[in-house]
Amino acid sequence: MTPARVGIQLPEVERVVTWSEYVRMARAAEESGFASIWMGDHLLYRGDGRPERGPWEAWTLLSALAAETERVDLGPLVACLAFHPPAVIAKMAATINEVSGGRFILGIGAGWNQPEFDAFGLPFDQRAARFEEAFHIIDRMTRGERVSLQGRFHSVDDVVSLPPARHEQRIMVGSTGERVLRATLPRVHWWNTWFDWFGNTAEGFAVANARISEIAREVGRDPDDVKRSACVLVRVEDDANERPKPETYPEATLSDVARRVQELGEAGAHEVILVANPIDERSIRRLGEALVG
């Protein structure tokens, strides 16, 4: 299977990026034929041996980019459900989906970066259990249902998302966690995996993909109903230093990215999301040209 789609992640904390540059990159992605653009959803990085740094707020940027683009799908890669009350996340997703004309994909995850939780006063404990409750509310609200829940972590009372949505809300889970996958695979449209999680190779992705199919069957879902996407790290320039060079797996390069995308499609990926080093307008256009061949 050849991937029908190739997307690209826009910068997060590789450097400070202005709004005007985000617009130029998003438009370059559309003009270069990419199917989707993605934003990381984080608040702050510190304590990892590198300078303290933080990105702009992802939901605000995505809403603005939805108004500045016409064709590409867009979404968070992935939204941490612990950063906002779940019913509010459902409302935010509905709004961006309306602004974009149905192009918004709600990528979701449980979060992992404890320093940003601590800095912003967000609970880091029992993340899987908190995620399960949040997903229950979000999933039902995005389907137009009224929801009441008195849970351990979240409570809603006859909550509903209005105005009624005019577009289906697609949801994508980005996780390898057993509890998160079992909670979401019965319902989500997409599953996504980060390049670190499968070693950035088609062989590694095939192993991870087979596990998703197995869990889907165990929770009563036809595996063919869950689309699969894989992030791939690509070194566009030899001297690029926005991301550290991996020591245990190979990066894709400008010369082999088309083949690597092809191989991932054959391994079961419906979409490949490129994570470029460096990530700027020039890289986006060069990658577009390389994929066209």
N, C-alpha and C positions, 0 to 999 in steps of 0.2 A: 504494500500500500504506500503510495506517495502522498505526503502531507498535502492536503488541499490548501493549507494556510501557513504563512510564515509571519510571525509578529516580531516586535522589537521592544525591549525595555528602554525607557527614557532614564536620564540620570537621576540619582538619588543623592548620595553624598560623595560622589567621586570628586566633585569640586562645587563651588557655589555657582548655581545656574540662575539666570534672570528669567523673568516671565517671557520676555521677547525671544530669548533663545529657545525656550520650550515650544513656543508657537512655531518658530522656524523648523525645529526638528519634527514636530508633529506633521506639518505640511510636507516636509521632505519625505516622511514615511508614506504619506498618501501618494505623493507623486512618484515614489519609487516602487509602488505596488505592494507594500506590506498590508497584511490583512488586519493587524491590530497593533495598538500601542499600550504600554503598561507602565504603572507607577508603583514603586515600593511604598508600603504604608508603615512608616516608622516615625518616631518622634525625636529620638536622641541616641547617639552612640558615644559611649565613654568607657574607659577602663579596659580597653583592648590593646593597649600599647601604642595606639595611634592618637593623634590630636582629637580632642573633643569636637564633635560635629553633629549637625542635624539638618534634615531636609525640610523643605516647605511642606505644609499639611496636604496630604495626598487627595483627600476628597474635594477640597477647594480647587486644587489644580485640575483634577479630572472633570469637574463640572465646567470650568472655564475652557478646557481643551475640547470638551464635547461641543461647545458653541463655536469653536474655531475650526472644526473639522467637519467633513461631510460624509466620508465613506468608511473610515477605519472603525472597527470595534475598539473599545477601550475599557480599562478596568484596573483595580488595584491588584498587585501581585505580591502578597495577597493582603486583604484587609484583616487586621487583628480585631476579633470580635470583643476583646476586652477593653478596647479604647473608647467605646461608646455604648450606651444602653442599646440592647438589641432592637427594640421597637424603633428607636431613632435611626439605627442603621437601615432598617427596612424603608423608612421614610426617605432617607438620603438617597438610597439606591433608586427608589421610584422616581425621585426628582431628576437625577442624572439620566435615567433611562428615558424620561420624557424629553429632556433637553437634547439628548442625542438621537432621538427618533428610534429608540429600541436598540442602540448599538452598545449599551453598557453591559458588561459581564461582571457580576459580583463575585470576585475572587475572595475566598475567606480562609482564615487559619486561626490557630489558637495563640500565636505569639511565642517568642522564645528569648527576647533580649531583656533580661531582668533589669539592667540599669535604667532603661527608659520607663519601665513599670514603676520602679522605686522613685525616680525623679518626679514623675507626674502623679504620684499617689494612687497608683492602680494596683489592685491585688494580683500577686503573681502565683499564689498557691492554688492548687486544685484546678489547673487550667483546663484539663480535659473535661471535668465535670461542669465547669462554668461554660465552656464552649457548647456542650450538649444542650444545656438549657437555652442558651442564646440562639443556637441554630434552630431549635424547635419553634421559637417565636418568629424568627426571620423567615424561615421556610414557609410557614403558614401565612404570614402577612403578605409575602410577595406573591402568593397564590390567590390573594383577595379574600382570605378568610378573616373572621373575627377571632381574637385569641384572648383567653383568660388563663392565667397561670399564677399560682402561688408557689414558687419554687424555693430552693435553698439559697439561690443567688439573685434571681430575677423574679419580679412580680409585675404582671400586667392585668388590667381589668377591662375586658371587652374592648381591646384595642383593635383598631382597623386603620388601614392606610387609605386615605382619601385625598384628592379625587381618585376614582377608580383608575387603575393603570390601563393605558392604551396599548402597551407592548408587553410581551412575555418577558419576565425577568429570568435570565439565565444565571445559574450559580455554578461556580467552579471552586472545588476544595483543593488547597495546596498543603499536603501533609503526607507524612509516612506513619503517623501515630495510629496505633490499632483502634483506640476508642474513637478518635476523630473520624477515621475512615468508616467504621461500622455505624456511626451516627449519621453520616452524610451520604454514603454510597446508595442507600435506598432511594435517595431523592435528587441528588445534584445532577447537573447536565454534563459537567466536565470534572476531570481530575488533572492536577498539574504537579510536576516534580521539578525541583531545582537541580542544577547541574552537579552540585556537590553530593547530592543524595544518590546519584547513579553513576558517578565517575565520568560524566560527559561523553559517554560512548553509547553506540547503538546496542552493544551487547549488555551493558549495564542497564540500559533502559528496558530491554526485553525482559530481564529478570524482575525488575520493579513492576513492570506492566502486567506480568503474569500473576504477581501477588494481588494486584488490584482486581483482576478478573476473578481470582479465587475468592477474595472477600466479597465481591459483588454477588457471586453465586450463593455464598453462605448466608447473606442477608436478604436473599430472595429477589435480587435484581438481575436482569439479563445483562451480562457484561457488554454486549453490543450496544446497549442503550447509553453507556457512559463513554463520552469522548475523552481522549487522552491528549495531554500536551506536555512538552518537555522543554525546559530552558537549557540553552547551550551557550557556553562561554566561548567567545570568538576573539582572538587577538587580531585586530585589524592592522595595526602597525607594529613593527618589530620592537620599537623602543617605547611602546605604550606602558605607562606605569599607574594607570588609574585603579587597577586591580592587581593584587599580588599574583605572581605566576604560580600555578598549582604545582605541587611536587609529586603527587601520586596519580595524576591522570593527564591526558593530553588535551590541550586547548584546540579548538578549531582555528583555522586561519582563513584569510581572504582567498587563498588558492584552493582550499579544500572544503569550504563551507557548503557549497552546493552538493557535493558528494555526501557530506555528513548529514545534511538535511534529508537527502534521499534515503540514506541508510536508516535514519530514525523513522521515516515513514514506513519503510519495510518492516521495522520492528514494532509498528503499531501506533505511532504518533499521528494524530489527526492535525496537530499544530505544533510547530517548533517556534519557540520564542528566543530570539537572539539577545544575548547579553554581551554587548560589544565593549572592547577595550582598545582605544578610548571610545566613549559614546558622545558623539557630537554630530552636527549636520553632515560633515564630510564623510564620517564613517557610515552613516545611514545611507547616503547616496552610493558609496562604494560597495556596500553590501547588496544594495538593490541591483546594481549592475552585475555583481558576481553571481547572483541568483538567477538573473535573466540569462546569463551566459552569452 
